[in-house]
Amino acid sequence: MSDLKNTIKIFHGPQHPGITGNMSVELDLLGETIKRAQTHVGYLHRGFEKLIERRTVVQAFTIVCRICVPEPDPNEENFARAVENLTGLEISDKAKYIRTMVLEMQRLATMFLWMGGQAGSIGLGLIPQWSICDRDYMLDLFEELTGGRVYHMYAFPGGVRRDLPNGFIDKLSELLDYYEKRIAVYNDTFFDNAIFKKRAMGIGVVKADEVLKNAYIGQVMRGCGIKKDVRKDMPYLVYDRLDFEIPIQQEGDVYARALVRRDEMLQSIRILRQIIKQMPKEGEILQKIPKHRKFKLPANDTYVQTESARGAMSYYMAGDGSEKIRRMQVRGPSLIHAYTLLEKLLVNAQLADVAMIMNSLGICPPEIER
Amino acid sequence: MDLAAKLKKLSLTLEQKNNYLYKVVVKSEQLESLLLSFINEFDYITLDSINCRDDLEDGVFTITYCLQNRNRDHIVMIQTSIERENATLPTMHILWPQAEIMEREMHEMFGVNFPGHPSLIDFALEYWNDIPPMRRDFDTLEYVNKMNPFRGQRDDALDAKEEMKKRREAKKAAKLKAEQEAAAKEAQKVKTNTSEEVQR
């Protein structure tokens, strides 16, 4: 506590453009240097898990996508797969390909949103304007496919809710060509930008030996040289039929995490191109499922994991023989990254770097206070 | 699986749920020593999550620890049950630093105690003094009504039920009047026709 002598206390957030949502970090500053950081949540408690306890599968399905605003689809996938695991539902190949496609589309959209936040956090104002616009092209496709731009409510237990619209694959293919060109432009303007390199290199360094023990995941893990990804290690849907790499970097800092994300965007484009080629023309879109009140979950439990754009996202789900879900617990990357990791990384960091470090960890507060 | 043989020596059964998911059910007294074995002997160094389920009917909390090894190619769920009343679990924050925040959340949401935990302070709620909200006996509706009471009406506000009744009666009376008028008109018409015929 002697370190905290002569410090001033400020709250970074919840109403701060540099914060990644409705949370705040209480900082004790000595000059501009942070001596202590404490994360506070509680500004957004919507009680998803409590709401879901009293709802049927169909009713709960409309809630789960709202657990993380920037990327709802891994939540939908986890929910659908957990129900399928419990009830023994098998989905068709076509539905598997469509779900994988949606997950990769979502990954790209989330990465563009991240890029805006990351560049904006160090004052590079042009990149957010570009990247939010580029993300919108993907949201247009989501709107055409699912009817919703941000929340899709598309991956349903038993498959997906509707087939691909006419000409969708061609539009996606065109967008992928466009994105590939755009990533080259972002490479010149953002990833190779001297300002970004000077600001991000050597900041927010995570040590590789702490990663597995502390359950850091996603780009934090891969930015330290640990080549692990749920899509490869425990493949779900059709990831075992697709050829892709897991990008890694060794430095463990903000810049390394940014490069991992950039390479993951290129891998997502590669995956989507393979899906376009391999997508079966025929197949059941949605398996026949029992009617709303008769859709009962057995008294059993399961645990599923999906690789989201920010790391592994897990759901624990238990049924009790009735049509209601006994318990569903969400474990995303944010809880541990916002508490165990962020509080530690901010000590002795500069005030101006808080937003940049936080953005690089992929923290999404709604996922912390489910 | 090698782990199954090792657990058999401890008189425990490893249930395979699917290709990547395994489950072991243990008594609460065995939990701490088993978790220690998993991290030290079996090399499951990652604690992915601690899940709590309120089985109110049986009077227990079902706690599930999800662990992963260095290969991260499967998950082992270690499950135990503890009494709901005075629920207590050993804290695991020394083995896994992330357990600190998971246990803090569980303490706030379910009221589970962790003796020796360094920071069982507020997590998402502030100054909460009711039943922990994720317990199933917590009445959400009652709480909402208590915290957000319905605003009283103004002095000159009309009674909606009474007004609806008045409207219904007025509507009924208007309909009756219209019918009577129509009938009278019809009768008048018949009378006029008859008198015209008589005149002719």
Interface residues (C-beta under 8 A of the other chain):
Chain A: V41 G42 H45 G47 E49 K50 E53 N85 L212 K213 N214 A215 K228 V230 D233 M234 D301 T302 Y303 Q305 A312 S314 Y316 A318 R326 R327 Q329 R331 L335 I336 Y339 T340 I368 E369
Chain B: K17 N18 N19 Y20 L21 I45 T46 L47 D48 S49 N51 C52 R53 D54 D55 T62 T64 C66 R70 N71 R72 D73 H74 I75 M77 Q79 W96 P97 Q98 E100 I101 M102 E105 D122 F123 A124 L125 E126 P133 M134 R136 T140
